[in-house]
Amino acid sequence: MLFDKFASAGTILSIRVCRDMITRRSLGYGYVNFREAADAELALDTMNFDILCGRPLRIMWQQRDRALHKSGVNNVFIKNLDKSIDNKSLYDTFSAFGNILSCKIMTDESGQPKGFGFVHFESQEAADIAINKVNGMLLADKKVFVGRFSSRNQRTDPSGPRKFTNIFLKNFGDQLDEEKFRELFSKYGKITSLKLVTDDSGHSKGFGFCSFDTPEEAEQAVENFNGFTVGDKQLFVGRFQKKNQRLSQMKRKKEVERQEPMNKYQGVNLYIKNLDDTIDNECSRKEFSKFGMITSA
């Protein structure tokens, strides 16, 4: 079926449909290898988003660098799209600025477009040109926004560069009261509120909150007083975070720590398949040791 579809573009050397290793069911993607680059380009230009078996084909150049495809680099975000704009329309609009690795309009569960999508360019230059040329332009009588894609973590990371005016204080016991805190912090700016939390008997619980008039003042207080020694205690002064923000940050930290052991071996691990039953660990070591030191097999 694929051969019949693409043969009209030129001479095909090979076609490979990727399948599940166990079930052998198609994974929904594959590769067509043309003899001439011009034939592949013709297929890309004339067959992209053609309907095959009731579904639109998405055709792109093979990207050998998978890290680039997953990184989001050169990815452009488009919103406020009219409902009439489909994947092909989006591709046709943005392909004028450079080679496109992928292009997708986001849809809801019923398949209706959500009004936004993404175009992943091969080069940073093409992405920049697309942003400069199309941002604010009318597409199907609607003014669209086109900007650089940012991941969810980049948009919501509470440890990022977002401004803050509220700070959290802890680990000071009974050694500092509101009057002393005001004296310490007021040199860095105007304090709009200060609250040290106490128990039912009025004794300090060792933590509290302080709000400044501007983010710059709050940042100065954090920079100068975090780690400040008060008697036998080391004061913590940091940006105030809501519970869900703290939990999200802790989750990301744990994920990074979990990934570190795997990242250590990234690029040095090999996966070998289709081995004969007679091949054991010793045989594998013997064959591969000529290329370098093996840490495990």
SEBA-519536 format. One line per field, with one value per atom (N, C-alpha, C): x, y, z; atom name; residue in three letters. Coordinates in steps of 0.2 Angstrom, whole numbers. Last residue first. Layout:
<nodes>
X (X|...) .
Y (Y|...) .
Z (Z|...) .
pamar (CA|...) .
filum (Ala|...) .
</nodes>
This chain:
<nodes>
X (139|137|131|149|144|141|160|158|153|173|166|165|184|182|175|184|185|183|183|182|182|185|190|189|174|180|185|165|164|170|167|166|167|168|174|173|155|161|167|148|147|153|153|154|153|148|156|157|134|138|145|131|130|134|123|127|125|114|120|125|103|102|109|107|106|106|99|105|103|91|91|97|100|94|95|107|108|102|111|106|106|124|121|116|129|125|123|133|139|135|123|128|133|121|118|124|126|127|124|121|128|130|108|111|119|104|103|107|107|111|110|98|106|109|85|88|95|83|81|85|85|90|89|75|81|86|64|65|72|66|67|68|64|70|71|50|55|62|45|44|49|48|51|51|40|47|51|28|30|37|28|27|29|28|34|34|16|22|28|7|7|13|9|11|11|18|12|14|33|29|23|43|37|34|61|54|49|69|68|61|80|76|75|84|83|78|98|92|91|105|106|99|108|104|106|114|116|112|113|114|117|110|107|108|118|118|115|110|113|112|104|110|113|98|98|104|101|99|99|104|108|107|94|102|106|82|84|92|83|83|85|84|89|89|71|77|83|63|63|69|67|68|68|62|70|71|49|52|60|42|45|48|38|34|36|37|40|36|32|31|34|36|37|36|32|32|33|39|35|35|45|44|39|45|51|51|34|35|42|35|36|37|21|28|29|8|11|19|1|4|7|-2|-8|-5|12|7|2|15|15|11|23|18|20|25|29|23|23|20|24|22|27|23|20|18|23|28|21|18|43|40|32|54|48|44|71|66|60|83|82|76|81|86|86|71|69|75|76|74|73|80|85|83|69|75|80|60|59|65|66|65|64|64|71|71|50|53|60|47|45|48|61|54|53|73|71|63|74|79|78|66|63|69|68|66|64|72|75|73|68|73|77|62|61|68|52|57|56|48|47|53|42|47|45|34|33|39|37|38|37|45|41|42|45|46|42|53|47|48|64|65|59|60|62|63|54|61|64|42|42|49|38|43|44|29|27|32|36|31|29|45|48|43|36|41|43|30|26|30|42|38|34|38|41|38|41|38|42|40|44|41|25|30|34|11|17|23|-6|0|5|-16|-13|-7|-32|-25|-22|-42|-40|-33|-44|-47|-47|-36|-43|-46|-24|-25|-32|-15|-22|-21|-1|-4|-11|5|1|-2|19|16|12|25|18|15|38|34|27|44|44|39|42|40|39|50|42|39|62|59|52|65|65|61|64|59|59|75|69|63|86|84|77|85|83|82|79|84|81|68|74|80|54|58|65|38|45|49|24|28|35|8|15|18|-7|-3|4|-25|-18|-14|-38|-36|-29|-42|-42|-40|-52|-46|-47|-60|-61|-55|-60|-56|-57|-65|-70|-66|-55|-57|-61|-47|-50|-52|-30|-38|-40|-18|-20|-28|-9|-14|-17|8|2|-3|23|18|11|41|34|29|51|52|45|52|48|49|63|61|58|56|61|59|46|51|57|35|39|45|29|35|38|18|25|31|7|9|16|7|8|10|5|11|12|-8|-3|4|-15|-15|-9|-13|-10|-10|-20|-13|-10|-32|-30|-22|-42|-35|-34|-55|-54|-47|-55|-56|-55|-40|-47|-48|-29|-31|-38|-23|-29|-30|-6|-12|-17|9|4|-3|26|19|15|40|36|29|56|49|45|69|67|59|69|73|70|63|59|62|69|71|66|66|62|63|74|67|63|86|84|76|87|87|85|88|81|81|95|96|89|89|93|94|74|78|82|68|70|75|56|62|64|39|44|51|21|28|33|7|12|18|-9|-1|2|-24|-20|-12|-35|-31|-26|-41|-45|-41|-30|-34|-38|-24|-23|-26|-24|-28|-26|-10|-15|-18|0|-7|-12|10|10|2|12|8|7|21|14|10|32|29|22|37|35|31|39|34|32|49|43|37|59|57|50|61|59|56|66|60|57|78|73|66|86|84|78|83|85|82|78|85|88|70|70|78|63|70|70|52|53|59|47|52|52|34|39|43|21|26|31|13|10|14|17|17|15|9|12|11|12|8|11|20|21|16|21|14|15|35|31|25|39|43|40|29|30|34|36|32|34|38|40|35|41|35|38|51|51|45|56|51|51|69|66|61|70|75|72|59|60|65|59|61|62|44|51|52|31|36|42|24|23|27|27|30|29|19|25|28|8|7|13|14|9|8|20|24|20|9|14|18|4|0|4) .
Y (-32|-35|-40|-17|-23|-26|-11|-10|-16|-13|-15|-15|-3|-6|-7|-7|-3|-6|-15|-8|-4|-28|-25|-18|-32|-29|-26|-38|-31|-28|-52|-49|-41|-55|-56|-52|-52|-48|-49|-62|-55|-50|-73|-72|-65|-71|-72|-70|-71|-65|-65|-80|-79|-73|-87|-81|-80|-96|-99|-93|-90|-93|-95|-75|-82|-85|-59|-64|-71|-48|-53|-58|-34|-39|-44|-23|-28|-33|-7|-12|-17|0|-3|-8|15|8|6|27|22|15|36|37|31|37|39|39|34|29|31|45|43|39|45|49|48|36|34|38|43|37|34|54|55|48|52|51|52|54|47|46|68|63|56|72|73|69|68|65|66|76|68|65|88|87|79|87|88|86|86|80|81|98|92|86|106|107|101|102|101|102|105|98|97|119|116|108|122|124|120|118|114|116|127|120|116|142|138|131|150|145|142|164|160|156|163|165|161|163|161|164|161|166|164|153|152|158|155|158|156|145|147|149|147|145|148|152|146|143|168|164|158|167|171|166|169|166|170|168|172|169|160|158|162|175|167|164|188|185|178|193|195|191|187|186|188|191|184|183|205|202|195|206|208|205|201|197|199|211|205|200|222|222|215|217|219|219|217|211|212|229|227|221|229|233|231|213|219|223|203|205|212|188|195|197|176|178|186|162|168|170|152|153|159|149|149|150|150|144|143|160|159|152|160|159|158|161|167|166|150|154|160|145|147|152|151|145|149|161|159|154|168|163|161|184|178|174|195|190|185|210|205|201|220|216|211|229|230|226|237|231|233|244|245|239|239|242|242|236|234|236|240|243|241|232|238|242|220|220|227|223|220|221|229|233|230|218|225|229|209|208|214|216|215|213|216|222|222|202|206|213|194|196|200|181|186|188|170|174|181|159|165|171|153|152|158|153|158|157|145|143|149|155|150|149|164|164|159|169|164|164|183|179|175|191|187|183|195|200|197|189|188|194|184|189|187|170|173|178|161|169|173|146|150|157|139|141|145|135|140|142|132|131|136|134|134|133|135|140|140|124|131|136|114|115|122|114|116|117|123|117|119|135|133|128|141|136|135|158|152|147|162|163|157|170|165|167|173|174|168|180|174|176|186|188|183|179|179|181|177|183|183|166|165|171|175|169|167|190|187|180|191|191|188|190|196|196|182|184|190|180|178|180|185|186|185|181|188|190|167|171|178|164|162|167|167|171|170|158|165|169|146|147|155|147|147|148|148|153|153|135|141|147|122|127|132|114|111|115|117|118|115|113|111|112|120|119|118|118|118|117|126|121|122|130|131|125|126|133|135|114|118|125|105|108|113|89|96|100|76|78|85|74|73|74|78|71|69|91|88|81|94|93|90|104|101|100|102|106|102|101|98|103|96|101|98|93|91|97|99|92|89|109|107|100|121|114|113|138|133|126|146|149|144|139|145|147|132|129|134|139|139|136|136|143|143|122|126|133|118|116|121|123|126|124|116|123|126|103|105|112|104|102|105|118|111|110|130|129|122|133|130|128|139|131|128|149|148|141|151|149|148|155|159|158|151|151|156|142|146|145|140|139|144|131|137|135|125|123|130|125|127|126|112|118|119|101|107|113|89|94|100|79|79|85|82|81|82|81|87|87|67|72|79|61|61|66|64|66|67|60|55|57|62|66|61|62|58|62|74|71|67|69|73|70|68|66|71|61|66|64|57|56|62|56|60|58|41|45|49|32|36|41|26|22|27|42|35|31|58|53|46|69|65|60|75|76|73|76|77|79|75|70|71|86|84|79|87|93|91|74|78|84|70|66|71|78|79|75|74|81|82|62|62|69|66|62|62|72|76|72|61|66|70|45|52|57|33|33|40|34|35|35|25|27|28|28|27|30|22|25|23|24|20|25|22|26|21|13|19|24|2|7|14|-14|-8|-2|-28|-24|-17|-38|-36|-32|-40|-42|-41|-38|-44|-45|-26|-32|-38|-17|-19|-26|-9|-14|-15|2|0|-4|-2|0|-3|3|-1|2|1|4|0|6|2|6|13|8|4|19|18|12|32|25|24|43|41|34|46|51|50|34|39|45|27|25|31|29|34|32|20|27|32|8|11|18|7|7|10|6|12|13|-6|0|6) .
Z (155|149|151|160|161|155|156|163|165|145|146|153|135|141|142|117|123|129|106|105|111|111|106|105|118|121|117|110|110|114|110|104|104|124|119|113|128|131|126|122|120|122|128|121|119|141|140|132|139|142|140|124|131|133|110|112|120|106|109|111|101|108|111|93|93|100|94|95|95|92|87|88|99|98|93|111|105|105|115|115|109|125|118|120|133|133|126|132|132|133|131|126|126|148|142|137|161|156|149|168|169|163|167|162|162|177|170|165|188|187|180|186|186|185|188|181|181|201|198|191|202|205|203|194|192|195|202|195|193|214|214|207|208|211|211|205|199|202|218|213|207|223|226|221|215|215|218|219|212|211|233|231|224|231|235|233|225|222|225|234|228|224|245|246|239|239|241|241|245|240|243|246|249|243|245|242|245|261|254|252|274|271|264|289|282|280|300|298|291|311|305|302|329|323|317|340|338|332|335|340|338|319|324|330|303|309|315|287|292|299|277|280|286|270|270|272|269|275|275|256|262|268|248|246|252|253|253|252|252|258|258|238|242|249|234|232|236|240|242|240|231|238|242|219|220|227|220|220|221|233|226|226|246|241|234|254|252|247|268|261|260|277|276|269|290|283|283|300|298|291|313|306|305|327|323|316|335|332|328|349|342|340|361|360|352|364|362|360|367|373|371|355|359|365|345|347|352|330|337|339|316|319|326|312|314|318|298|303|305|290|293|298|275|281|283|268|268|273|270|272|272|258|262|263|260|257|261|267|260|256|280|276|269|285|283|279|291|284|281|304|299|292|309|310|305|308|304|304|317|310|306|329|327|319|330|330|327|330|324|324|336|336|330|338|334|335|347|347|343|347|351|351|331|338|341|318|322|329|307|311|314|293|298|301|282|287|291|265|270|275|256|258|264|242|248|250|229|235|242|214|220|225|197|202|208|189|191|197|185|186|188|195|189|191|204|206|200|199|204|206|183|188|193|172|179|185|160|161|169|161|160|162|162|168|167|149|155|161|138|141|147|125|131|135|109|113|119|104|105|110|94|99|100|88|86|90|87|91|89|74|78|82|71|72|77|58|65|66|44|48|55|41|41|45|50|47|47|51|50|47|62|56|56|74|73|67|68|74|73|55|56|62|56|50|51|68|66|60|67|73|71|56|56|62|60|54|54|70|71|66|63|68|70|55|52|57|64|60|57|70|74|70|59|61|65|57|57|60|68|62|63|72|74|68|77|71|74|85|86|79|91|88|88|94|95|92|93|92|93|95|101|99|83|85|91|88|86|87|92|86|84|104|99|92|113|113|107|103|109|108|96|95|102|89|95|94|74|77|83|70|73|76|63|63|65|61|63|63|54|56|58|40|46|48|33|33|40|31|32|32|27|31|32|21|17|21|30|26|22|36|39|35|27|29|32|26|20|22|40|36|30|41|46|42|32|31|35|37|31|30|50|49|43|48|50|49|52|50|53|56|49|47|68|68|61|69|67|67|83|76|75|95|92|85|93|96|93|91|88|91|94|97|94|88|88|90|91|91|92|93|86|85|105|102|95|110|109|106|111|115|115|102|108|113|91|90|96|97|94|93|100|105|103|87|91|97|73|80|84|62|65|72|55|59|63|38|44|48|34|33|39|34|36|35|34|30|32|39|41|38|31|32|34|39|35|36|36|41|37|28|32|37|21|25|30|19|17|23|13|17|14|14|10|14|21|24|19|8|15|17|-6|-3|5|-11|-14|-10|-3|-5|-8|-1|4|2|-15|-10|-4|-18|-22|-18|-10|-9|-12|-15|-8|-7|-28|-27|-20|-24|-27|-27|-20|-15|-18|-26|-28|-22|-21|-24|-25|-4|-12|-14|8|6|-2|21|14|11|37|33|25|49|45|41|61|57|54|68|65|62|73|77|74|69|66|72|78|76|74|84|77|74|98|94|87|100|103|98|94|94|96|83|90|90|69|72|79|55|62|65|39|43|50|26|32|37|9|14|20|-3|2|6|-15|-13|-8|-28|-21|-20|-39|-38|-30|-37|-40|-38|-35|-34|-37|-36|-41|-40|-25|-31|-36|-14|-15|-21|-15|-14|-16|-17|-22|-21|-4|-10|-16|4|5|-2|0|0|0) .
pamar (N|CA|C|N|CA|C|N|CA|C|N|CA|C|N|CA|C|N|CA|C|N|CA|C|N|CA|C|N|CA|C|N|CA|C|N|CA|C|N|CA|C|N|CA|C|N|CA|C|N|CA|C|N|CA|C|N|CA|C|N|CA|C|N|CA|C|N|CA|C|N|CA|C|N|CA|C|N|CA|C|N|CA|C|N|CA|C|N|CA|C|N|CA|C|N|CA|C|N|CA|C|N|CA|C|N|CA|C|N|CA|C|N|CA|C|N|CA|C|N|CA|C|N|CA|C|N|CA|C|N|CA|C|N|CA|C|N|CA|C|N|CA|C|N|CA|C|N|CA|C|N|CA|C|N|CA|C|N|CA|C|N|CA|C|N|CA|C|N|CA|C|N|CA|C|N|CA|C|N|CA|C|N|CA|C|N|CA|C|N|CA|C|N|CA|C|N|CA|C|N|CA|C|N|CA|C|N|CA|C|N|CA|C|N|CA|C|N|CA|C|N|CA|C|N|CA|C|N|CA|C|N|CA|C|N|CA|C|N|CA|C|N|CA|C|N|CA|C|N|CA|C|N|CA|C|N|CA|C|N|CA|C|N|CA|C|N|CA|C|N|CA|C|N|CA|C|N|CA|C|N|CA|C|N|CA|C|N|CA|C|N|CA|C|N|CA|C|N|CA|C|N|CA|C|N|CA|C|N|CA|C|N|CA|C|N|CA|C|N|CA|C|N|CA|C|N|CA|C|N|CA|C|N|CA|C|N|CA|C|N|CA|C|N|CA|C|N|CA|C|N|CA|C|N|CA|C|N|CA|C|N|CA|C|N|CA|C|N|CA|C|N|CA|C|N|CA|C|N|CA|C|N|CA|C|N|CA|C|N|CA|C|N|CA|C|N|CA|C|N|CA|C|N|CA|C|N|CA|C|N|CA|C|N|CA|C|N|CA|C|N|CA|C|N|CA|C|N|CA|C|N|CA|C|N|CA|C|N|CA|C|N|CA|C|N|CA|C|N|CA|C|N|CA|C|N|CA|C|N|CA|C|N|CA|C|N|CA|C|N|CA|C|N|CA|C|N|CA|C|N|CA|C|N|CA|C|N|CA|C|N|CA|C|N|CA|C|N|CA|C|N|CA|C|N|CA|C|N|CA|C|N|CA|C|N|CA|C|N|CA|C|N|CA|C|N|CA|C|N|CA|C|N|CA|C|N|CA|C|N|CA|C|N|CA|C|N|CA|C|N|CA|C|N|CA|C|N|CA|C|N|CA|C|N|CA|C|N|CA|C|N|CA|C|N|CA|C|N|CA|C|N|CA|C|N|CA|C|N|CA|C|N|CA|C|N|CA|C|N|CA|C|N|CA|C|N|CA|C|N|CA|C|N|CA|C|N|CA|C|N|CA|C|N|CA|C|N|CA|C|N|CA|C|N|CA|C|N|CA|C|N|CA|C|N|CA|C|N|CA|C|N|CA|C|N|CA|C|N|CA|C|N|CA|C|N|CA|C|N|CA|C|N|CA|C|N|CA|C|N|CA|C|N|CA|C|N|CA|C|N|CA|C|N|CA|C|N|CA|C|N|CA|C|N|CA|C|N|CA|C|N|CA|C|N|CA|C|N|CA|C|N|CA|C|N|CA|C|N|CA|C|N|CA|C|N|CA|C|N|CA|C|N|CA|C|N|CA|C|N|CA|C|N|CA|C|N|CA|C|N|CA|C|N|CA|C|N|CA|C|N|CA|C|N|CA|C|N|CA|C|N|CA|C|N|CA|C|N|CA|C|N|CA|C|N|CA|C|N|CA|C|N|CA|C|N|CA|C|N|CA|C|N|CA|C|N|CA|C|N|CA|C|N|CA|C|N|CA|C|N|CA|C|N|CA|C|N|CA|C|N|CA|C|N|CA|C|N|CA|C|N|CA|C|N|CA|C|N|CA|C|N|CA|C|N|CA|C|N|CA|C|N|CA|C|N|CA|C|N|CA|C|N|CA|C|N|CA|C|N|CA|C|N|CA|C|N|CA|C|N|CA|C|N|CA|C|N|CA|C|N|CA|C|N|CA|C|N|CA|C|N|CA|C|N|CA|C|N|CA|C|N|CA|C|N|CA|C|N|CA|C|N|CA|C|N|CA|C|N|CA|C|N|CA|C|N|CA|C|N|CA|C|N|CA|C|N|CA|C|N|CA|C|N|CA|C|N|CA|C|N|CA|C|N|CA|C|N|CA|C|N|CA|C|N|CA|C|N|CA|C|N|CA|C|N|CA|C|N|CA|C|N|CA|C|N|CA|C|N|CA|C|N|CA|C|N|CA|C|N|CA|C|N|CA|C|N|CA|C) .
filum (Ala|Ala|Ala|Ser|Ser|Ser|Thr|Thr|Thr|Ile|Ile|Ile|Met|Met|Met|Gly|Gly|Gly|Phe|Phe|Phe|Lys|Lys|Lys|Ser|Ser|Ser|Phe|Phe|Phe|Glu|Glu|Glu|Lys|Lys|Lys|Arg|Arg|Arg|Ser|Ser|Ser|Cys|Cys|Cys|Glu|Glu|Glu|Asn|Asn|Asn|Asp|Asp|Asp|Ile|Ile|Ile|Thr|Thr|Thr|Asp|Asp|Asp|Asp|Asp|Asp|Leu|Leu|Leu|Asn|Asn|Asn|Lys|Lys|Lys|Ile|Ile|Ile|Tyr|Tyr|Tyr|Leu|Leu|Leu|Asn|Asn|Asn|Val|Val|Val|Gly|Gly|Gly|Gln|Gln|Gln|Tyr|Tyr|Tyr|Lys|Lys|Lys|Asn|Asn|Asn|Met|Met|Met|Pro|Pro|Pro|Glu|Glu|Glu|Gln|Gln|Gln|Arg|Arg|Arg|Glu|Glu|Glu|Val|Val|Val|Glu|Glu|Glu|Lys|Lys|Lys|Lys|Lys|Lys|Arg|Arg|Arg|Lys|Lys|Lys|Met|Met|Met|Gln|Gln|Gln|Ser|Ser|Ser|Leu|Leu|Leu|Arg|Arg|Arg|Gln|Gln|Gln|Asn|Asn|Asn|Lys|Lys|Lys|Lys|Lys|Lys|Gln|Gln|Gln|Phe|Phe|Phe|Arg|Arg|Arg|Gly|Gly|Gly|Val|Val|Val|Phe|Phe|Phe|Leu|Leu|Leu|Gln|Gln|Gln|Lys|Lys|Lys|Asp|Asp|Asp|Gly|Gly|Gly|Val|Val|Val|Thr|Thr|Thr|Phe|Phe|Phe|Gly|Gly|Gly|Asn|Asn|Asn|Phe|Phe|Phe|Asn|Asn|Asn|Glu|Glu|Glu|Val|Val|Val|Ala|Ala|Ala|Gln|Gln|Gln|Glu|Glu|Glu|Ala|Ala|Ala|Glu|Glu|Glu|Glu|Glu|Glu|Pro|Pro|Pro|Thr|Thr|Thr|Asp|Asp|Asp|Phe|Phe|Phe|Ser|Ser|Ser|Cys|Cys|Cys|Phe|Phe|Phe|Gly|Gly|Gly|Phe|Phe|Phe|Gly|Gly|Gly|Lys|Lys|Lys|Ser|Ser|Ser|His|His|His|Gly|Gly|Gly|Ser|Ser|Ser|Asp|Asp|Asp|Asp|Asp|Asp|Thr|Thr|Thr|Val|Val|Val|Leu|Leu|Leu|Lys|Lys|Lys|Leu|Leu|Leu|Ser|Ser|Ser|Thr|Thr|Thr|Ile|Ile|Ile|Lys|Lys|Lys|Gly|Gly|Gly|Tyr|Tyr|Tyr|Lys|Lys|Lys|Ser|Ser|Ser|Phe|Phe|Phe|Leu|Leu|Leu|Glu|Glu|Glu|Arg|Arg|Arg|Phe|Phe|Phe|Lys|Lys|Lys|Glu|Glu|Glu|Glu|Glu|Glu|Asp|Asp|Asp|Leu|Leu|Leu|Gln|Gln|Gln|Asp|Asp|Asp|Gly|Gly|Gly|Phe|Phe|Phe|Asn|Asn|Asn|Lys|Lys|Lys|Leu|Leu|Leu|Phe|Phe|Phe|Ile|Ile|Ile|Asn|Asn|Asn|Thr|Thr|Thr|Phe|Phe|Phe|Lys|Lys|Lys|Arg|Arg|Arg|Pro|Pro|Pro|Gly|Gly|Gly|Ser|Ser|Ser|Pro|Pro|Pro|Asp|Asp|Asp|Thr|Thr|Thr|Arg|Arg|Arg|Gln|Gln|Gln|Asn|Asn|Asn|Arg|Arg|Arg|Ser|Ser|Ser|Ser|Ser|Ser|Phe|Phe|Phe|Arg|Arg|Arg|Gly|Gly|Gly|Val|Val|Val|Phe|Phe|Phe|Val|Val|Val|Lys|Lys|Lys|Lys|Lys|Lys|Asp|Asp|Asp|Ala|Ala|Ala|Leu|Leu|Leu|Leu|Leu|Leu|Met|Met|Met|Gly|Gly|Gly|Asn|Asn|Asn|Val|Val|Val|Lys|Lys|Lys|Asn|Asn|Asn|Ile|Ile|Ile|Ala|Ala|Ala|Ile|Ile|Ile|Asp|Asp|Asp|Ala|Ala|Ala|Ala|Ala|Ala|Glu|Glu|Glu|Gln|Gln|Gln|Ser|Ser|Ser|Glu|Glu|Glu|Phe|Phe|Phe|His|His|His|Val|Val|Val|Phe|Phe|Phe|Gly|Gly|Gly|Phe|Phe|Phe|Gly|Gly|Gly|Lys|Lys|Lys|Pro|Pro|Pro|Gln|Gln|Gln|Gly|Gly|Gly|Ser|Ser|Ser|Glu|Glu|Glu|Asp|Asp|Asp|Thr|Thr|Thr|Met|Met|Met|Ile|Ile|Ile|Lys|Lys|Lys|Cys|Cys|Cys|Ser|Ser|Ser|Leu|Leu|Leu|Ile|Ile|Ile|Asn|Asn|Asn|Gly|Gly|Gly|Phe|Phe|Phe|Ala|Ala|Ala|Ser|Ser|Ser|Phe|Phe|Phe|Thr|Thr|Thr|Asp|Asp|Asp|Tyr|Tyr|Tyr|Leu|Leu|Leu|Ser|Ser|Ser|Lys|Lys|Lys|Asn|Asn|Asn|Asp|Asp|Asp|Ile|Ile|Ile|Ser|Ser|Ser|Lys|Lys|Lys|Asp|Asp|Asp|Leu|Leu|Leu|Asn|Asn|Asn|Lys|Lys|Lys|Ile|Ile|Ile|Phe|Phe|Phe|Val|Val|Val|Asn|Asn|Asn|Asn|Asn|Asn|Val|Val|Val|Gly|Gly|Gly|Ser|Ser|Ser|Lys|Lys|Lys|His|His|His|Leu|Leu|Leu|Ala|Ala|Ala|Arg|Arg|Arg|Asp|Asp|Asp|Arg|Arg|Arg|Gln|Gln|Gln|Gln|Gln|Gln|Trp|Trp|Trp|Met|Met|Met|Ile|Ile|Ile|Arg|Arg|Arg|Leu|Leu|Leu|Pro|Pro|Pro|Arg|Arg|Arg|Gly|Gly|Gly|Cys|Cys|Cys|Leu|Leu|Leu|Ile|Ile|Ile|Asp|Asp|Asp|Phe|Phe|Phe|Asn|Asn|Asn|Met|Met|Met|Thr|Thr|Thr|Asp|Asp|Asp|Leu|Leu|Leu|Ala|Ala|Ala|Leu|Leu|Leu|Glu|Glu|Glu|Ala|Ala|Ala|Asp|Asp|Asp|Ala|Ala|Ala|Ala|Ala|Ala|Glu|Glu|Glu|Arg|Arg|Arg|Phe|Phe|Phe|Asn|Asn|Asn|Val|Val|Val|Tyr|Tyr|Tyr|Gly|Gly|Gly|Tyr|Tyr|Tyr|Gly|Gly|Gly|Leu|Leu|Leu|Ser|Ser|Ser|Arg|Arg|Arg|Arg|Arg|Arg|Thr|Thr|Thr|Ile|Ile|Ile|Met|Met|Met|Asp|Asp|Asp|Arg|Arg|Arg|Cys|Cys|Cys|Val|Val|Val|Arg|Arg|Arg|Ile|Ile|Ile|Ser|Ser|Ser|Leu|Leu|Leu|Ile|Ile|Ile|Thr|Thr|Thr|Gly|Gly|Gly|Ala|Ala|Ala|Ser|Ser|Ser|Ala|Ala|Ala|Phe|Phe|Phe|Lys|Lys|Lys|Asp|Asp|Asp|Phe|Phe|Phe|Leu|Leu|Leu|Met|Met|Met) .
</nodes>
